[in-house]
Amino acid sequence: MPDFASSAVRRRLAVELRRLREQSGLSGDVVAERLGWSGSKVSRIETHRTGIKRDDLEQLLNLYEVREPHRGQLMALGEERESRGWWAAYSDALPEEYASLISLEADAMSLSCWSPELIHGLLQTHDYATAVIQAHMRATDPLPPAERRRRVEARMRRQEILTRAEPVSAAFVLDEAVLLRRFGSHAVMHAQLDKLGRIASIANASIQVLALEGNHPIGTGSFAILRFAPVPGAVLDDVVYTEELSRSNYVEESDEAFQYQLAFERLQAEALSPEQSRELIARVAREHWA
């Protein structure tokens, strides 16, 4: 069973511990030997597959000769404790990287999402999500019907971050092509575009459409930028999530994440305004999917 303990805090601490080790010129095996650990223990900590005890963290910081105030910031990250999220109940149906995304979204303060191929998962209807998952699985690895249903259920629960008591602030840019690419029946597409219109009207979400007739300012696939509120004593860097056919990637270096932020701002500048986008979505629903 995958380990789903991959929150923003643990991920940030793991990335920094790996960076400090590399900066010190030490291999994982050397660190393990000096501390009397196994090599797998160092690896699990640095890949955020396990938490780290306070004493173990202190040993690593001593070995890497980390001084204040950086030391205090990392100790503060180590003190943060995670709660077990609802997605753990879907551990038998969700790939580990996708479950990590759900946990990061749950922790996030704001999201910026670019979707050039599909309606973003946080915006999908049940029927559209079912059609998308079926199409993807036919191209890669077929899923049993029960597992497919559980994945759709998890995707619907994932959307609760938009409507919870303290909702995430989310900005979406969709390529106009996703409004025209059919998944499921015409009725499924019409209902999906109706849902986009409803979500676009809530205060914490904005949806813009990059028109086909306009400029296409970037040459990359879908991505989402996740931002987090600071924890006591430390600031959490942004995390960028990208998708490929058979795997997902996380960009966690601050300079590279900044480039994605600049790209998203460019997309927003070139896309239709939120008001124009709502009008276009309604028109496509009426003219193409009625």
N, C-alpha and C positions, 0 to 999 in steps of 0.2 A: 504494500500500500504506500503511495507517495507520502512524503512528509510535507504538510501544508504550512509549516511554520515559517513563512516567508513574508513578513510584514515589512513596511517601509523602514522601521527602526532596525530590525535585524539585518536587512539588506544593506542599509547604509553603514552599519558597524562592520559587517563582513567585508564590504568593498574597501573600507579604510584600513582594516587589518591586513588585507592582502597587499594594499599599496605600501604600507609601512614595512612589511616583510621584504618586498621587492626592493624598496628604497635602501634597506639595510644590507642588500646583497646576499640574503640567505635563502636557501631552498626550503621547501616544506619539510623535507627529510632532516635537514640540519636543525631546524626549529624543534621538530619532534624529539630529536636526539638530545638536544641541550635541556629540554624541559622534562624528559622522561616520558613523553607521550608517544602514541602511535602516529604514523604518518596520516592515517585515515582521519584521526581526530582533527588535525590541522586542516585537512581538506574539507571536512564537514563544516567547520566553523567558517572558513573562507568562502564557502559556497552557500552559506546561510541555510544549511540543512539541519542545523542543530543550534540551540542557544549556547551561551557561554557563561560559566559561573564567574562570580566576582573574582575569586582567587586566581582562576585561570587567566582572566583578562589582565589582572595586575601583573602576572608573570610575563605575558606577552608584551605589555607596555614597558616593563622593566628591560626586557631583552632588546626591544627596539629603541630604548632610551628616549621615550616620549616624555616631554616636559609640559608643564602648565603653560597656557590654559588648555592646550589641545588634550592633555591627559584627562582633565576634568570633564571635557566635552564627551570623550569616549566612554568614560566611566558612567556618565549620565545616560548615554545610550544603552549601556549594559544593564542599567537598573530598570529600564522599561520592560514591562511584562505584557505579553500578548494574551488576548482572550481567544478562545477557540471559536472561529466563525461558523456561520451556518453552512458554508460550502464544504466543511469537513464531512458532512453527512453524504456528500456526493463524491467522496474519494474514489469510489469504484467506477465512476463514469467520466471523471474529468482528467484530462492530461495535467501533469504537474505544473507546466508553465502557464496553462490557462487558469488553474486554481491560484497561482501566484498573482496573476493579473487581478483576479477578483478580490484578493486580500488587499492589494495595493489600492484598488479603486475604493474599497471600503474605508481605507485610511486617508484617502486624498482629500484635500481642501478644494482643489479645482482641477479640471481636465480641459485639454485642448485636443480635439480629435479630427484627423483628416481621413476621409473615406472615399477613395476613388473607384472601388470595385463593387461594394455592397453598402446597403444601409447599415450604419453602425449598430453593433450588437445592443447597445444601451437604448436604441430607438426602435428595435424590431418588434413586430407583433408576433404572437405565438405561431400563427400559420406561416408567416414569412420565415421565421427562424427555423421552423421544421423543414421548409423547402430548401433553405440554404444548407442546412446540415446534411440533408439527404443528398443534395447535389455534390457537396464536398466529399462525402463518404464514398459515393460512387466512383469518384476520381482517385481516391486514395485507398482507404481501408474500410470496407463495409462494417456497419455497426448492427448488433442485434436490436430489434425494435425497442425493447425495454431500456437499453442503454441510451438509445437515441432520444427517447422520451425524457429521460432524466437529464440529459444535456439541455434539452429545450426548457425544462423546468428550472434548471439552474440559471439559464440565460434570463428568464423572466424575473427570477428573484434578484438577480444582479442589478436589474433596473431600479430597485427600490432606493438606491442611493440618490436618485433624482427627486424622490418624493418623501423621504424620511423627515423626521423632526428638524434636523439640521442638514439640509440637502447639500450635495456637492454642487459647486458652480461649474457648469459645463458649456463649452463652446464647440460646436460641430461645424465643419465645412464638408459638404457632400459634393462630389462631382455630379453634374446634371445627368450623366450617363446612368447613375444608379437609380434614378427615377424612371428610366425607360427600360432597364434590363429586367425581364420578367423572371420571377421565381414563384412557382405555383400558378394559380389561375389569375384571370383578370380581377376577380373579386378579391383575391388575396392582395394583389398590388394596390387596388383601390383602397382597401382597408388600411394597408401599410402607409400610404400617403396621407390618409386622413389622420392617422396617429401622429405623423410628423407635424401636421398642422396644429394638433392639440398640444404637443410637447413644446412647440415653438412659442406658445402663448404663456408658458409658465415663466415666472420671474428669474429663476436661476439657470435657465437654459436658453441658448441662442442657436439657431440653425441658419447657416448661409449656404447657398448653392453656387458653385463655380460653373458659370454658364459655358456650354459647348462653343459658343461663338466668341468667347472672350479669350484672353491670354491664359496660358497654362504656366504659372511661374516656377514650378518645381518639377523635377523628374524623378520622383520617388513614389513608392507604394504607400499603403496606409500606415499611419502611426498615431500614437496617443501620448501626450505629455501629461504626466501626473505630478502635481505639486502638493506639498504636505505642510501642515502647520508645524512650527518648531516645537520640540519637546524641551522640558526644563534643562537648560545648560547646553543645548546643541541645536543646530539648524540642520534640517534634512534636505539634501539636494534633490532636484527634480530627477525623475526617472522617465525614460522614453521607452515605450513598448512598440515593437514592430513585428509584422507577421510575414512569414513565407509559406510556401505550400505545405511543408511537413514539419515546420518548427517555428518557434517564436524567439525573439531576441530582446534583451534589455540593454539600453544604452545608459550608462551610469556615470560616465566621465562628464564633469560639469561643462567643459569647453564644447564637447560634442553635443550635449543636450541643449546648450545655448544655440547651436546652429539650427536645431530643429525648431526652437522657439522663433528664430528669425524667419524660418521657412513658413511657419504657421501664420505669422503676422503678414507675410507677403500674400499668402492664400486669402486671408481675410480681406486684405486691401483690394485684391482682384475679383473677389466673389461679389455676387449681388448682395445688397443690404438684407438684413433680416426681413424687412417688410416686402421687398421685391421677391425674396426667396419664398415666402409664404404664398404670394400670388402665383409664382411659377409652379409650386408644388400642387396647389389647388387646380391650376389649369391642366397640368399633366394628368392628374387624377380624373378630371372631368373628360378630357379629350382622348386619352389613351386607354384608360382602365375602367371606364364606366360600364 
